[in-house]
Amino acid sequence: MYRPGAAPAGEPLYVDTVLREHVDRASELLALLRSASLEGTGPDSLDDLWASAEANVDALALDRSAAIDAAFGAIPDDTDVGSVAALLLAECGLPDAASRVTTLLRDPVCAVRDAAGWGLRLANIETIADELCALAMQPVDDYATATARDCLAFHRRSVVVPVAATFDALPEDVAWLTAEARGRSGDWDAALLSRLFSHPSPAVKRNALKSAARASFRGVLDFCRSAPAEPSMRPCVWFLGVVGNQDDLSRLQRLATGGDVMLARSAIAALGALGLVAGLPTLLYLLDEPQLAEPAASAIERISGDQVPRGAAPPPPENLSEEELELWEAEAPIDVGAAREWWSSLAPRFDPKKRYQVGTNVTDDALGAAFDQLPQHLRRDVYLRERALTKDAPDWELDTWPRRQRNPSV
């Protein structure tokens, strides 16, 4: 990158300052996209975020070597920059790129490792693929090896993803990555799903179910149906809403009203994901339950696409300071009577034989025009259902650049 003239003593060169700003901005955008992809947060559409992120990364690619140095210099102050560093290293073609990527994946700070793994998912890994394959073949289950396997599987490259008999004793992050990679590589059966689900982490359990669906393992539906109604099986209750059907409605309704608050919340979320209007009477009933009213309202809104009626928000307490007043956020209470009248007038618009997400019919041609109308955070569930239950559902990748999402092998 051209650096005209000399900077005054003790001051950074102007171009270096601009470079660091691009690194910081790219880091911020990639972090937002990572949260949106993995946690379901963010705006309904990520198109603008993806476009801005790609523009910033392309600008850094004009002088990758300088940008890589700037990124490594920024990591101590911003761990999210690990994604920028890994992405640029993967595409730079420098002789030490692969070893520096491995160093990032073995960083003692977990947030740096996580960010680097995300950057590798977005990168073109052609120039470091051989080194990632060698790392993936190591007979260990550590973070770097698990990330290499996940990255290769994500990019649709051949990789063996072993699942150890002691899988339930792996660190949570390694287990999560293993389940994630397994959803894109290798054959599945009930024994494999049981082993992945045996991990004590709820996050790993959820990912095991999602990966089974992604791998088109229809047995995930029977697995969720056969799970006992106990707290450790809450992920199965929730995922039954993703892959279940009318036959599962009564069970979810019983769990939603059965008295166990934690199981009830999972069942309520499942009713929202299931999207059948036959579940609305139960959800409307739960609006009267203080501990379950808000989850029930969220499920109703997920199905209908409209906001549940609410009353006026309460005023703040009189004894709050000015600073506390600035932070005060009072949620308006649900108007239960109005909500029931509202749904009575809305219900005729919905076909009781169809599934709905935010008012959109996702039963007919779920991955067609209806899919593109859905908010970003709901698309994954619709996609995973199709992968699990529909023969020859397309192999998409929702967590990457838009140009690759429907052709991830490009």
C-alpha positions in Angstrom: 0.0 0.0 0.0 1.5 3.4 -1.0 2.5 5.6 1.9 3.4 9.1 0.6 5.8 11.2 2.6 6.7 10.8 6.3 4.4 11.2 9.3 5.3 13.6 12.1 7.3 12.0 14.9 5.1 9.8 17.0 2.1 10.0 14.7 0.8 7.2 12.5 1.0 7.5 8.8 -2.4 8.6 7.3 -2.6 5.6 5.1 -1.9 3.3 8.1 -4.7 5.0 10.0 -7.1 4.5 7.2 -6.0 0.9 7.0 -6.7 0.3 10.6 -10.1 1.9 10.2 -10.9 -0.6 7.5 -9.7 -3.4 9.6 -11.8 -2.3 12.5 -14.9 -1.8 10.3 -14.4 -5.2 8.7 -14.1 -6.8 12.2 -17.3 -5.1 13.4 -19.3 -6.2 10.3 -18.0 -9.8 10.4 -18.8 -10.0 14.1 -22.3 -8.8 13.5 -22.8 -11.4 10.8 -21.4 -14.1 13.0 -23.9 -13.2 15.7 -26.7 -13.1 13.2 -25.7 -16.5 11.7 -25.0 -18.4 14.9 -27.2 -16.7 17.4 -30.2 -15.6 15.3 -29.7 -11.9 16.2 -29.7 -8.9 13.9 -32.0 -7.4 11.3 -34.5 -9.3 9.3 -32.3 -9.0 6.2 -28.6 -9.3 6.3 -28.0 -8.2 2.7 -26.7 -4.8 3.5 -24.4 -6.2 6.2 -23.0 -8.8 3.8 -22.4 -6.1 1.1 -20.7 -3.7 3.5 -18.5 -6.5 4.9 -17.5 -7.7 1.4 -16.6 -4.1 0.4 -14.4 -3.7 3.4 -12.6 -7.0 2.9 -12.1 -6.3 -0.7 -10.5 -3.0 0.2 -8.1 -4.7 2.6 -7.2 -7.2 -0.2 -5.5 -4.4 -2.1 -2.5 -4.9 0.2 -3.1 -8.1 2.1 0.3 -8.1 3.7 -0.1 -4.7 5.3 -3.7 -5.5 6.2 -2.6 -8.7 7.9 0.0 -6.9 10.0 -2.6 -4.3 10.9 -5.1 -7.0 11.9 -2.6 -8.8 14.1 -1.7 -5.5 15.7 -5.4 -4.9 16.5 -6.2 -8.3 18.0 -5.0 -7.4 21.6 -7.6 -4.6 21.6 -10.3 -6.3 19.6 -10.5 -10.1 19.6 -13.1 -10.0 16.8 -10.3 -9.0 14.4 -9.2 -12.6 14.5 -11.8 -13.2 11.8 -10.2 -10.6 9.5 -6.7 -11.9 10.1 -7.7 -15.5 9.4 -9.7 -14.6 6.2 -6.8 -12.5 4.8 -4.2 -15.1 5.7 -6.2 -17.9 4.0 -6.3 -15.9 0.7 -2.9 -14.2 0.7 -0.7 -17.0 -0.7 2.2 -16.1 1.6 4.4 -19.1 2.5 3.8 -18.8 6.2 0.0 -18.2 5.9 -1.1 -21.7 7.0 1.2 -21.8 10.0 -0.1 -18.3 11.1 -3.7 -19.5 10.7 -2.9 -22.5 13.0 -1.4 -20.1 15.5 -4.6 -18.2 15.5 -6.6 -21.4 16.1 -4.4 -22.2 19.1 -4.5 -18.7 20.6 -5.0 -18.9 24.4 -8.0 -16.5 24.1 -11.1 -18.3 23.2 -12.7 -15.3 21.5 -9.7 -15.0 19.1 -10.0 -18.7 18.2 -13.8 -18.4 17.6 -13.3 -15.3 15.4 -10.6 -17.0 13.4 -12.8 -20.0 12.7 -15.5 -17.7 11.4 -13.1 -16.0 9.1 -12.0 -19.3 7.6 -15.6 -20.2 6.8 -15.8 -17.0 4.7 -12.4 -17.3 3.1 -11.4 -19.0 -0.1 -9.2 -21.7 1.5 -7.6 -23.0 -1.7 -4.0 -22.0 -0.8 -4.1 -23.5 2.7 -6.4 -26.5 2.1 -3.5 -29.0 2.2 -2.3 -27.8 5.5 -5.9 -27.8 6.9 -6.2 -31.4 5.7 -3.0 -32.3 7.5 -4.3 -30.6 10.7 -7.7 -32.3 10.4 -6.1 -35.7 10.1 -4.2 -35.4 13.4 -5.4 -38.1 15.9 -6.5 -35.5 18.5 -9.7 -33.7 19.4 -8.5 -30.2 20.2 -9.8 -26.8 19.1 -7.5 -26.3 16.1 -8.1 -29.8 14.7 -11.9 -29.5 15.2 -11.9 -26.2 13.4 -9.9 -27.5 10.5 -12.4 -30.3 10.1 -15.3 -27.9 10.4 -13.8 -25.5 7.8 -13.1 -28.3 5.3 -16.6 -29.7 5.7 -18.1 -26.2 5.4 -16.3 -25.7 2.1 -17.5 -29.1 0.9 -14.1 -30.7 0.9 -13.6 -34.3 1.7 -12.8 -34.8 5.4 -13.2 -37.5 8.0 -14.8 -36.2 11.2 -14.4 -38.9 13.9 -16.7 -38.9 16.9 -14.9 -40.4 19.8 -16.5 -42.8 22.3 -15.7 -40.2 24.9 -17.4 -37.4 23.0 -19.4 -36.4 26.1 -16.1 -35.5 27.9 -14.9 -33.2 25.2 -14.7 -29.4 25.9 -17.9 -27.7 24.8 -16.3 -25.7 21.9 -14.6 -28.8 20.5 -17.8 -30.9 20.8 -19.8 -28.1 19.1 -17.4 -27.9 16.2 -17.4 -31.7 15.8 -21.2 -31.8 15.7 -21.2 -28.9 13.2 -18.7 -30.6 10.9 -20.5 -33.9 11.1 -23.6 -32.3 9.8 -21.8 -31.7 6.5 -19.6 -34.8 6.3 -20.2 -38.5 6.7 -23.1 -40.9 7.1 -25.6 -40.7 9.9 -27.6 -43.2 12.0 -29.4 -43.2 15.4 -26.3 -44.3 17.2 -24.3 -41.3 16.0 -27.0 -38.9 16.9 -27.3 -40.5 20.4 -23.6 -40.1 20.9 -23.5 -36.5 19.8 -26.6 -35.7 22.0 -24.9 -37.4 25.0 -22.8 -34.3 25.6 -24.0 -32.4 28.7 -23.9 -29.0 27.0 -27.4 -27.8 25.8 -25.7 -25.9 23.0 -24.0 -29.1 21.7 -27.3 -31.0 22.1 -29.1 -28.4 20.0 -26.3 -28.5 17.4 -26.4 -32.3 17.2 -30.1 -32.1 16.2 -29.6 -29.3 13.7 -26.6 -31.2 12.2 -28.6 -34.4 11.9 -31.3 -32.5 10.0 -28.7 -30.8 7.8 -27.3 -34.2 7.0 -30.8 -35.3 5.8 -31.1 -37.8 8.6 -34.9 -38.3 8.9 -34.4 -40.3 12.1 -34.0 -37.0 13.9 -37.8 -36.7 14.0 -38.2 -40.1 15.7 -35.3 -39.2 18.1 -37.2 -36.1 19.2 -40.5 -37.9 19.5 -39.1 -40.6 21.7 -37.2 -38.3 24.1 -38.7 -38.4 27.6 -40.2 -35.2 29.0 -37.4 -34.2 31.3 -35.2 -31.1 31.5 -32.1 -32.6 29.8 -34.3 -33.3 26.8 -35.5 -29.7 26.3 -33.6 -29.4 23.0 -35.6 -32.3 21.6 -38.9 -30.6 22.7 -37.8 -27.4 20.9 -36.6 -29.2 17.8 -39.8 -31.1 17.5 -41.3 -27.7 16.4 -38.8 -27.6 13.6 -39.3 -31.1 12.2 -42.6 -32.2 13.7 -46.1 -32.0 12.3 -49.8 -32.1 13.3 -49.2 -35.4 15.1 -46.9 -33.7 17.6 -49.2 -30.8 18.4 -51.0 -32.5 21.3 -47.7 -33.4 23.1 -46.4 -29.9 22.7 -49.6 -28.5 24.1 -49.4 -30.8 27.1 -45.8 -29.8 27.8 -46.7 -26.1 27.4 -49.4 -26.3 30.1 -47.9 -29.1 32.2 -46.5 -27.0 35.1 -42.7 -27.4 34.4 -41.8 -23.8 33.4 -38.6 -24.7 31.6 -40.1 -27.5 29.6 -43.1 -25.3 29.0 -40.9 -22.6 27.5 -39.3 -25.1 25.1 -42.7 -26.4 24.1 -44.0 -22.9 23.5 -41.0 -22.1 21.3 -41.7 -25.3 19.5 -45.3 -24.4 18.9 -44.1 -21.1 17.3 -41.7 -23.0 15.1 -44.3 -25.6 14.2 -46.5 -22.8 12.8 -49.9 -24.5 13.0 -52.8 -22.2 14.0 -54.3 -25.1 15.9 -51.7 -24.3 18.5 -53.1 -20.7 19.0 -55.8 -21.6 21.6 -53.0 -22.9 23.9 -50.8 -20.0 23.3 -53.6 -17.5 23.9 -54.5 -19.3 27.1 -50.9 -19.0 28.3 -51.0 -15.2 27.9 -52.6 -15.3 31.4 -49.6 -17.1 32.9 -47.0 -14.5 34.2 -44.0 -16.7 33.7 -45.1 -17.8 30.2 -46.9 -14.8 28.8 -44.0 -13.3 26.9 -42.8 -16.6 25.4 -46.4 -17.3 24.3 -46.7 -13.8 22.7 -43.4 -14.4 20.8 -44.7 -17.7 19.5 -48.0 -16.1 18.4 -46.1 -13.4 16.6 -43.8 -15.9 15.0 -46.8 -17.7 13.5 -49.0 -14.7 12.6 -46.4 -12.1 11.7 -48.3 -9.4 13.7 -47.7 -7.9 17.1 -49.9 -9.1 20.0 -52.0 -6.2 21.3 -50.6 -4.5 24.4 -51.7 -1.8 26.8 -49.8 1.3 27.9 -46.3 0.9 29.3 -46.1 1.7 33.0 -44.3 5.0 34.0 -40.9 4.7 35.6 -40.6 4.7 39.4 -40.3 8.1 40.9 -37.0 7.5 42.7 -34.9 6.8 39.6 -31.8 9.0 38.9 -31.4 10.8 35.6 -28.9 8.1 34.5 -31.3 5.3 35.5 -34.2 7.1 33.7 -32.1 7.1 30.5 -31.8 3.3 30.8 -35.4 2.7 31.8 -37.2 0.4 29.4 -40.7 -0.7 30.4 -42.4 -3.3 28.4 -46.1 -2.7 27.8 -48.3 -5.4 29.3 -50.1 -7.8 27.0 -53.8 -7.0 26.7 -55.1 -10.5 26.9 -58.7 -9.7 26.1 -57.8 -7.6 23.1 -55.3 -10.3 22.0 -58.1 -12.9 21.9 -60.4 -10.6 19.9 -57.5 -9.8 17.6 -56.8 -13.4 16.8 -60.5 -14.2 16.3 -60.6 -11.6 13.5 -57.2 -12.7 12.1 -57.7 -16.5 12.2 -59.8 -16.8 8.9 -56.8 -15.7 6.9 -54.9 -18.9 7.9 -55.4 -22.4 6.5 -55.4 -24.8 9.4 -53.7 -27.5 7.3 -50.7 -25.3 6.5 -47.7 -24.1 8.5 -47.0 -20.4 8.9 -44.0 -18.3 9.8 -44.6 -14.6 10.3 -47.8 -15.0 8.3 -46.2 -16.7 5.4 -47.3 -20.2 4.2 -44.2 -22.4 4.5 -45.9 -25.6 3.7 -46.2 -25.1 -0.1 -42.9 -24.6 -1.8 -41.0 -23.9 1.5 -37.7 -23.1 -0.2 -39.2 -21.1 -3.0 -40.5 -17.6 -3.0 -41.8 -17.9 0.5 -38.3 -18.6 1.8 -37.0 -15.3 0.6 -39.8 -13.4 2.3 -38.8 -14.7 5.7 -36.7 -12.8 8.2 -33.2 -14.1 8.3 -33.4 -15.7 11.8 -36.3 -17.9 10.7 -34.9 -19.3 7.5 -32.6 -21.8 9.1 -35.4 -23.7 10.8 -37.4 -23.8 7.6 -34.4 -25.0 5.7 -33.4 -27.7 8.2 -36.9 -29.1 8.2 -36.7 -29.5 4.4 -33.3 -31.1 4.6 -34.5 -33.6 7.2 -37.9 -34.5 5.7 -37.8 -33.8 2.0 -36.0 -36.0 -0.5 -33.4 -34.2 -2.6 -33.7 -31.0 -0.7 -30.9 -28.6 -2.0 -27.5 -28.4 -0.2 -27.4 -24.7 0.8 -25.1 -22.8 3.2 -26.9 -19.9 4.8 -23.9 -18.7 6.8 -21.7 -17.3 4.1 -21.5 -14.7 1.4 -24.8 -14.4 -0.5 -23.2 -15.5 -3.8 -22.2 -18.8 -2.2 -25.3 -19.5 -0.2 -27.1 -21.6 -2.8 -23.9 -23.0 -4.4 -21.5 -23.5 -1.4 -19.0 -25.5 -3.4 -18.2 -22.5 -5.6 
